[in-house]
Amino acid sequence: MVAFIIRRVLQAVGVLFAVGIISFSMFRFAGDPVNQIVSIDTPAAQREEVRRSLGLSDPVPVQFTRYLINTVRGDFGISYQFRQPISDLLAERMPATLELAFCATVFAVAFGILMGVYSGLRRESFLSKLFQTLSLIGISLPTFLIGILLIYLFAVTLGWLPSYGRGDTVRVGWWTTGFLTLSGLMALILPSITLGLFQMTLIMRIVRSEMLEVLRTDYIKFARARGLTTRAIHFGHALKNTLIPVITIVGLQLGSVIAFSIITETVFQWPGMGLLFVQAVQNVDIPIMAAYLMLVALIFVMINLAVDILYTVVDPRLRSTIRQPV
Amino acid sequence: MGAPVLSVRNLKVEFVTRRGVLKAIDDVSFDIERGEVLGVVGESGAGKSVTGSAVIGLIDPPGRIAGGQILLNGERIDNMSPEQIRKVRGKRVGMIFQDPLTSLNPLYTVGEQLEETIQTHTNLTRAGARKRAVDLLAEVGIPAPDRRIDSYPHEFSGGMRQRVVIALALCADPELIIADEPTTALDVSVQAQVIALLKRLGRERGTAIMLVTHDMGVIAETADRVAVMYAGRIAEIGPVEKVVRQPLHPYAQGLMGAIPTLKGHIHRLTQIPGSMPRLSAIPPGCSFNPRCPFAFERCKVDRPEAIARYEHPVACHLYDQSSAKVEVASDR
């Protein structure tokens, strides 16, 4: 098991190294960074000065090594537009994104599994068919449209929920949280639904089809022949067997939820990393874009690692194959 | 002697399909006494497994019990509510399925599955259930049961898993065990062990066993009585030595003639020409008449009922005195 984790961590380092090359090359190919820092009428000598102070006149391998070392130390450089260290900017924005992603995922998993199990067990009921139809809408409507529709309905027409921002936040150490105030919680509802709706419908459809599959298996038939209660069969035996694909999807989607919260954050003016990234793109703020790329890669890699470890918790068959690596 | 453990009376099972109602079981009756092993044989699709499932109320829609009665120690169980029949399943009737590789939930240890079943049917505490689970595993011949109880199904071999399945069927000391092809998926050497185990358990506990199989060797080895099924009906039912050695029904004769033997004079194995009709195309009269070498006019129009002329019931016009002209040689 330990050997398995070490191997996966080494693979993760390889992936991050590759992403590092890509994000570093952004500096080289997306125009001369000096031009973005200085104004148009800066004399050439001063430009050279800036170039040297940023280390941009060193040979490329030296620059790359320096970039990697700084990145590993959590130093992503200085934003061109904000003139602040990017690590500070990210630390300031990250809680907003992570809280939103967390709420969206909890929403998606809870409702997705509930609706999936229900429509798997009561295939013919009206509610199941309604879920199936609604899930089609959830899968096919683009996120920004859902967000705007929700804002129109709940914020503009009904006036129940705020249409933008995080509401009041409380600072706990360096982390700012919206969980501790009413307006913060209210502000989370619409963006969470918008962000989680797609994953919810996906989870629902997977749980449903897995349930149908598992209920046909011999061990479910045998569980019935043993006289177990319907409840124990459905929730103890069937549901647990549907969880492997659900974990995969939730894991992969959690990465996407964090990385692609850009659209939701833009629609709701949510002060998270996604919004920061959109602003960076508009202002060609390459250090932020590169740092964002690295961070998203890191999140994806870590989630995948966590998913692999979770499999073995759920499925004992994987545990023994991992114990003796081939 | 009181009522038989299991008494099936005129059981009918139908499957409602788009193309009409198919009769999977048509008017089947039999009894199983305490400690007795009844073998049920026949080709695939003869209705053997459906009969077993019907007894414990596990016929899934579109199938349904369309008539008849099933009595367990004199008590009707075919018209029970789903909750009542659930309490019969596992507690009073244990079931063993064909494939031990897929009968166990791969995500739980065998101990968890045993304890769950025991606790569903008894008032034992967790510790008590665990002790009983260890005892059961020991009884079905799992070595080092106190250690193996925490193993997962995939850590057992096929034969060992079938022993676990048998232990699961025994959890609540049932009155009847329905074993549906318990040895078909196993190696021949393991088959013998599992059969010996079933036989021993039936004898020791006085459990009645309904052994569904298409393996005549297993039947000859294990069963006290045999029911030969064909196209949803019982063709012949009687003591194993009679039915295997001197079968009366032409279908049973054909079936027995197809078993290779090691001793005695060498002769060609006979085979029954044709195949069993599909449920949607069962011929009128005797369902076996198109394949029967002795069929005569009456067989094509008149459905034979079981007649008990030769000590045990056989559903064939050949043995009905009012029509019999031919005496069938049963010299095997």
Chai-1 contact restraints between the chains, C-beta under 6 A:
chainA,res_idxA,chainB,res_idxB,connection_type,confidence,min_distance_angstrom,max_distance_angstrom,comment,restraint_id
A,D218,B,T102,contact,1.0,0.0,6.0,A-B,restraint_1
A,D218,B,S103,contact,1.0,0.0,6.0,A-B,restraint_2
A,Y219,B,S103,contact,1.0,0.0,6.0,A-B,restraint_3
A,Y219,B,L104,contact,1.0,0.0,6.0,A-B,restraint_4
A,Y219,B,N105,contact,1.0,0.0,6.0,A-B,restraint_5
A,F222,B,F97,contact,1.0,0.0,6.0,A-B,restraint_6
A,F222,B,S103,contact,1.0,0.0,6.0,A-B,restraint_7
A,A225,B,R89,contact,1.0,0.0,6.0,A-B,restraint_8
A,A225,B,M95,contact,1.0,0.0,6.0,A-B,restraint_9
A,R226,B,G90,contact,1.0,0.0,6.0,A-B,restraint_10
A,R226,B,T117,contact,1.0,0.0,6.0,A-B,restraint_11
A,R226,B,L168,contact,1.0,0.0,6.0,A-B,restraint_12
A,G227,B,R86,contact,1.0,0.0,6.0,A-B,restraint_13
A,G227,B,R89,contact,1.0,0.0,6.0,A-B,restraint_14
A,G227,B,G90,contact,1.0,0.0,6.0,A-B,restraint_15
A,G227,B,K91,contact,1.0,0.0,6.0,A-B,restraint_16
A,L228,B,T120,contact,1.0,0.0,6.0,A-B,restraint_17
A,H237,B,N105,contact,1.0,0.0,6.0,A-B,restraint_18
A,K240,B,L107,contact,1.0,0.0,6.0,A-B,restraint_19
A,P316,B,Y152,contact,1.0,0.0,6.0,A-B,restraint_20
A,R317,B,H154,contact,1.0,0.0,6.0,A-B,restraint_21
